[in-house]
Amino acid sequence: MNEILTQEKSIYIQISEMIERDILRDIILEEEKVPSTNEIAKLYAINPATAAKGVNILVDRGVLYKKRGIGMFVAKGAKEMIKEKRKEDFYDNYVKKLLLEASNIGITKEELVRMIEGSQGEI
């Protein structure tokens, strides 16, 4: 969690996304303690309530869980939960729009697949 906060979206959402990225990158592992809301608040010079709101998003989704008196921990299966959620979001936010635009300009599914396969070396 050593990223820079931006003005693009709410701070608490950025906090939850940073924790997710750290889980996806295996920086924070399953059953490992995540930084406390006070540590996050101090690191980013933000209100602890804002940090807590970001952490609670992940608690509500089952990615993190609380050990009373100890702190927040990464749940078993959290990495897969995050991947699945991001796949759904990717489909909803990008693929649906891509397919609609392709349809609007007359690109067939076959043409689209050829385009994607042809661009594999660019990724």
C-alpha contacts under 8 A as a table, 3 or more apart, distances in Angstrom:
res1	aa1	res2	aa2	distance
1	M	18	M	6.03
1	M	19	I	6.74
1	M	22	D	6.86
3	E	18	M	7.52
5	L	11	I	6.89
5	L	14	Q	6.97
5	L	44	Y	7.77
6	T	9	K	7.02
6	T	11	I	7.75
7	Q	10	S	7.31
9	K	13	I	6.98
9	K	14	Q	6.98
10	S	13	I	5.41
10	S	14	Q	6.48
11	I	14	Q	5.02
11	I	15	I	6.21
11	I	50	T	7.14
11	I	54	G	7.82
12	Y	15	I	5.02
12	Y	16	S	6.39
12	Y	50	T	5.49
12	Y	51	A	5.92
12	Y	52	A	7.82
12	Y	53	K	5.79
12	Y	54	G	4.18
12	Y	55	V	7.87
13	I	16	S	5.18
13	I	17	E	6.16
13	I	54	G	5.66
14	Q	17	E	5.01
14	Q	18	M	6.03
14	Q	54	G	7.46
15	I	18	M	5.12
15	I	19	I	6.38
15	I	51	A	6.65
15	I	54	G	5.27
15	I	55	V	7.21
16	S	19	I	5.26
16	S	20	E	6.22
16	S	54	G	4.68
16	S	55	V	5.78
16	S	57	I	6.73
16	S	58	L	6.55
17	E	20	E	4.91
17	E	21	R	6.11
18	M	21	R	5.07
18	M	22	D	6.23
19	I	22	D	5.08
19	I	23	I	6.28
20	E	23	I	5.07
20	E	24	L	6.16
20	E	82	I	6.85
21	R	24	L	4.97
21	R	25	R	6.03
22	D	25	R	5.11
22	D	26	D	6.10
22	D	27	I	4.90
22	D	28	I	5.57
23	I	26	D	5.05
23	I	27	I	5.90
23	I	28	I	4.90
23	I	29	L	6.07
23	I	30	E	7.79
23	I	78	A	7.73
23	I	79	K	6.14
24	L	27	I	7.64
24	L	79	K	5.74
24	L	82	I	7.62
24	L	83	K	7.83
25	R	28	I	7.68
26	D	29	L	5.46
28	I	32	E	6.33
28	I	33	K	7.71
28	I	34	V	7.02
28	I	74	V	7.64
29	L	32	E	5.35
29	L	74	V	6.77
30	E	73	F	7.56
30	E	74	V	4.82
30	E	75	A	5.68
30	E	76	K	5.42
30	E	77	G	7.30
30	E	78	A	6.85
30	E	79	K	7.78
31	E	73	F	5.61
31	E	74	V	4.92
31	E	75	A	5.76
31	E	76	K	6.47
32	E	73	F	5.36
32	E	74	V	5.62
33	K	71	G	6.77
33	K	72	M	5.70
33	K	73	F	4.30
33	K	74	V	6.54
34	V	71	G	7.59
34	V	72	M	5.75
34	V	73	F	5.65
34	V	74	V	7.01
35	P	39	E	5.92
35	P	40	I	6.38
35	P	72	M	7.67
36	S	39	E	5.07
36	S	40	I	6.24
36	S	71	G	6.63
36	S	72	M	7.09
37	T	40	I	5.03
37	T	41	A	5.94
37	T	48	P	5.72
37	T	49	A	7.78
37	T	51	A	5.23
37	T	52	A	5.39
37	T	55	V	7.44
38	N	41	A	4.96
38	N	42	K	6.07
38	N	48	P	5.56
38	N	51	A	7.62
39	E	42	K	5.16
39	E	43	L	6.06
40	I	43	L	5.07
40	I	44	Y	6.20
40	I	46	I	7.93
40	I	48	P	7.55
40	I	51	A	6.26
41	A	44	Y	5.42
41	A	45	A	5.43
41	A	46	I	4.73
41	A	47	N	5.73
41	A	48	P	4.98
41	A	50	T	7.79
41	A	51	A	5.86
42	K	45	A	4.95
42	K	46	I	6.71
43	L	46	I	7.99
46	I	50	T	6.88
46	I	51	A	7.26
47	N	50	T	5.32
47	N	51	A	6.67
48	P	51	A	5.00
48	P	52	A	6.06
49	A	52	A	4.93
49	A	53	K	6.13
50	T	53	K	5.08
50	T	54	G	6.52
51	A	54	G	5.22
51	A	55	V	6.36
52	A	55	V	5.03
52	A	56	N	5.92
53	K	56	N	5.07
53	K	57	I	6.46
54	G	57	I	5.43
54	G	58	L	7.18
55	V	58	L	5.43
55	V	59	V	6.44
55	V	64	L	7.86
56	N	59	V	4.70
56	N	60	D	5.95
57	I	60	D	5.23
57	I	61	R	6.42
58	L	61	R	5.06
58	L	62	G	6.21
58	L	63	V	5.11
58	L	64	L	5.57
59	V	62	G	5.08
59	V	63	V	5.78
59	V	64	L	4.64
59	V	65	Y	5.64
59	V	66	K	7.92
60	D	63	V	7.68
61	R	64	L	7.74
62	G	65	Y	6.74
62	G	75	A	6.94
62	G	78	A	7.45
63	V	74	V	6.08
63	V	75	A	5.40
63	V	77	G	7.82
63	V	78	A	4.79
63	V	79	K	7.93
63	V	81	M	7.06
63	V	82	I	7.55
64	L	72	M	6.30
64	L	73	F	5.39
64	L	74	V	4.58
64	L	75	A	5.19
64	L	78	A	7.51
65	Y	72	M	5.52
65	Y	73	F	5.39
65	Y	74	V	6.50
65	Y	75	A	6.18
66	K	70	I	7.73
66	K	71	G	5.71
66	K	72	M	4.46
66	K	73	F	6.21
67	K	70	I	5.38
67	K	71	G	5.45
67	K	72	M	6.18
67	K	73	F	7.25
68	R	71	G	6.56
74	V	78	A	6.54
75	A	78	A	5.32
77	G	80	E	5.45
77	G	81	M	6.26
78	A	81	M	4.95
78	A	82	I	6.14
79	K	82	I	5.20
79	K	83	K	6.25
80	E	83	K	4.99
80	E	84	E	6.09
81	M	84	E	5.23
81	M	85	K	6.18
82	I	85	K	5.15
82	I	86	R	6.07
83	K	86	R	5.11
83	K	87	K	6.06
84	E	87	K	5.04
84	E	88	E	6.28
85	K	88	E	5.14
85	K	89	D	6.17
86	R	89	D	4.91
86	R	90	F	5.89
87	K	90	F	5.00
87	K	91	Y	6.16
88	E	91	Y	5.17
88	E	92	D	6.13
89	D	92	D	5.05
89	D	93	N	5.78
90	F	93	N	5.26
90	F	94	Y	5.49
90	F	95	V	6.66
91	Y	94	Y	5.57
91	Y	95	V	4.66
91	Y	96	K	6.08
92	D	95	V	6.36
92	D	96	K	5.70
92	D	97	K	7.81
93	N	96	K	6.67
93	N	97	K	6.83
94	Y	97	K	5.36
94	Y	98	L	6.06
95	V	98	L	4.92
95	V	99	L	6.05
96	K	99	L	5.19
96	K	100	L	6.14
97	K	100	L	5.08
97	K	101	E	6.11
98	L	101	E	5.21
98	L	102	A	6.03
99	L	102	A	5.01
99	L	103	S	6.09
100	L	103	S	5.09
100	L	104	N	6.13
101	E	104	N	4.91
101	E	105	I	6.31
102	A	105	I	5.39
102	A	106	G	6.09
102	A	107	I	4.90
102	A	108	T	7.24
102	A	112	L	7.61
103	S	106	G	5.06
103	S	107	I	5.68
103	S	108	T	6.92
104	N	107	I	7.73
107	I	111	E	6.06
107	I	112	L	6.44
108	T	111	E	5.14
108	T	112	L	6.18
109	K	112	L	5.01
109	K	113	V	6.12
110	E	113	V	5.14
110	E	114	R	6.26
111	E	114	R	5.08
111	E	115	M	6.16
112	L	115	M	5.02
112	L	116	I	6.21
113	V	116	I	5.09
113	V	117	E	6.04
114	R	117	E	5.08
114	R	118	G	5.91
115	M	118	G	5.08
115	M	119	S	6.29
116	I	119	S	5.20
116	I	120	Q	6.56
117	E	120	Q	5.45
118	G	121	G	7.37
119	S	122	E	5.37
119	S	123	I	7.18
120	Q	123	I	5.67
